[in-house]
Amino acid sequence: MRQKIVVLFLSAIFAFATTGCENEGSAEKAGKEIDKAYEKAEKEVNKTIDNLKKKIEETKEKE
């Protein structure tokens, strides 16, 4: 009897834990938007750095 209660209890916990992960809350959505914004900014920064490197090389070649 005790084992059945423990099994049922653990099953219920597992069921609640897995269903809670399926629903995306506002914090999860906000986190994804932040990730997207970060990735976009990172790409732009890297592009700017590459452009600056090219300009520096062009300037060195002219001297």
C-alpha positions, 0 to 999 in steps of 0.5 A: 500500500505504501509503495502504491502511494509513493508511486502515485505521488511520484507520478503526479509530480512528474506529470505536473513537472512535464506539463509545466514545461510545455506552456511558454510563459511571458518570461520565456517569451521575453527571454527568447526576444532578448536572445534574438536581439542579442544575436542581431546586435552581435552580427552588426557589431561583428560586421562593423569590426570587419569593416573597420579592419578593412578600412585600416588595411586600406589605410595602411596600404595607401601609406 
